[in-house]
Structures are given as structure tokens and as C-alpha cells.
Amino acid sequence: MTDERELDLLINEVYEYYGYDFSGYSQASFGRRISRLMEVDGFKSFADFLSKVRSEPEYFKRMVEEITVNVTEMFRDPAFYRVLRTTILPELATKPFIRIWHAGCSTGEEVYSMAIMLEEANLMHKALLYATDINPQVLETAKKGIFPLRMMKEYSENYVHSGGKNDFSGYYTANYGFAKFNERFTEKMVFAQHNLVSDRSFNEFDLILCRNVLIYFDKQLQDHALSLFDESLANLGYLALGTKESIKFSSIQKKYQQHDRDKIWKKIK
């Protein structure tokens, strides 16, 4: 394992050379991922690894990709999407326009899941989906809307369990082992690089989803990100987090009401 002193040095050097701030990431998680990357890429010493990160921007991009990658899938946790489908979207439907932010969108599977639900609720015409991530490589994948065809069986099952009634294969075109989702979805999506550590609010949203990202942050950075979401959320808007994440014991808790037992909170103040 990389030791604490080496991690601090790496964090400082990355910030100085590239402007990326990893200081608020969970040190245990950050250390595990760096150690794994060094092992996979065959580094004999931390000094050799640090030298390559400093001198080769392309390798630094690889490091960012390894550090920030999150496991994602379409309609992940179907029960969560069922709640969105049956209770949250009908309420948002009363608004003249709907802005949704997927923060830490990774390769975009959850963004396309939301687009499908919006279309089925006849809300796509008045909705805009903002998808952001610190990692430019995963954003490029998300923009294309192309995913492995072998995943479609599982995604289709998730879709059905979330309350989907249509033929899931009607939303994509299969070709050469890949599924390309209809471009009418991407027309309603805005993809942009955004750093939850250092970047500011950029719009007002009716629904913000940031699922399974905060678990990689320390408490201070979690509070910072939650304050950013609060600043970005319209009154009576909704904030959705991952299964192991919460706003309890945060500075914004008193302004929110939890939606049943789900990881969804409504802004009431």
C-alpha cells in the first residue's frame, strides 16, 4: 500500500501541475486505487509512478480515470427508479420546465435511464438533463450513448422491475456487439466536466442525482458537495443519493424532508 506521506505528496503535485484537487477524497479509497494502478502498470517504486504522472499528461488522464471511475448501470436499484417514476416525476410534471442534474454521471447509464422515464411520462419535451463528471474520458462515452450489447439483458430486467412497460430494445439499435441509444435522448442532454471539489453551482435544478459518489469523499468534502447541491436546488426540489449516503448530520439537513425511507430528500426551506 502507498503510505500517507506519499499520498499527500501525490495530491499536492497533481494540484500544482494539473489543478485537480483530490485532497478531500477518502484517503483509504484513494490509497487503494493508487496502489492498484501502480501494480497493474508495473511500477517498482512510488517515485517512478510520481515522475510519470508529472511528466506525461496522457498518463495523468489514465490516473484520473482509475481514481474516479464508479460502477454504474441502467436502472441500477430498480426500486429507487420506481419511486422516481411513480411519485417524483408526476410532481415535477406540474412545472413548466424541468432541469435535472446528474452529478458524477460516469459513463452515463443513469442519465439514459432518466431520459427513458421522462419520455414514457411524456415529459421529455420540457426537460433538460445536465450530466457532469470530473473525468473527461467517461463523459465522452456518455455522450455517444453506446454500451455493450451483452449488458442489455440485465438492463432490460432492471427496467421492468422499475415499472417499465415498453419493449426495452425499442430504445436502442444493436450493431456489432454494441447498443446505441436513440439520438433523440442526447438532444436533451448537456454533458460538461465539473469538479465537485472546486467548481461552483451553474444552474437551478428541480432534481439532483449524485449516487454513490459521496462515499469516496471525506466528511468535509461531503459537506462541501451537499452545500453545493443545496445552493443548486430549487425550493421544493429533490436530492437523490446512493444507498450508503445521507444528508443526516450535515449542515443542510434541517432544510430537507426525507421521502419515506428512500435516499431522496425534498427541499422544504
C-alpha positions, 0 to 999 in steps of 0.5 A: 500500500502507498503510505500517507506521506506519499499520498499527500505528496501525490495530491499536492503535485497533481494540484500544482501541475494539473489543478485537480484537487483530490485532497478531500477524497477518502484517503483509504479509497484513494490509497487503494486505487493508487496502489492498484494502478501502480501494480497493474502498470508495473511500477517498482517504486512510488517515485517512478509512478510520481515522475510519470504522472508529472511528466506525461499528461496522457498518463495523468488522464489514465490516473484520473480515470482509475481514481474516479471511475464508479460502477454504474448501470441502467436502472441500477436499484430498480426500486429507487427508479420506481419511486422516481417514476411513480411519485417524483416525476408526476410532481415535477410534471406540474412545472413548466420546465424541468432541469435535472442534474446528474452529478458524477454521471460516469459513463452515463447509464443513469442519465439514459435511464432518466431520459427513458422515464421522462419520455414514457411520462411524456415529459421529455419535451420540457426537460433538460438533463445536465450530466457532469463528471470530473473525468473527461474520458467517461463523459465522452462515452456518455455522450455517444450513448453506446454500451455493450450489447451483452449488458442489455439483458440485465438492463432490460430486467432492471427496467421492468422491475422499475415499472417499465412497460415498453419493449426495452430494445425499442430504445436502442439499435444493436450493431456489432456487439454494441447498443446505441441509444436513440439520438433523440435522448442526447438532444436533451442532454448537456454533458460538461466536466465539473469538479465537485471539489472546486467548481461552483453551482451553474444552474437551478435544478428541480432534481439532483442525482449524485449516487454513490459518489459521496462515499469516496469523499471525506466528511468535509468534502461531503459537506462541501458537495451537499452545500453545493447541491443545496445552493443548486436546488430549487425550493421544493426540489429533490436530492437523490443519493446512493444507498450508503449516503445521507444528508443526516448530520450535515449542515443542510439537513434541517432544510430537507424532508426525507421521502419515506425511507428512500435516499431522496430528500425534498427541499422544504426551506 
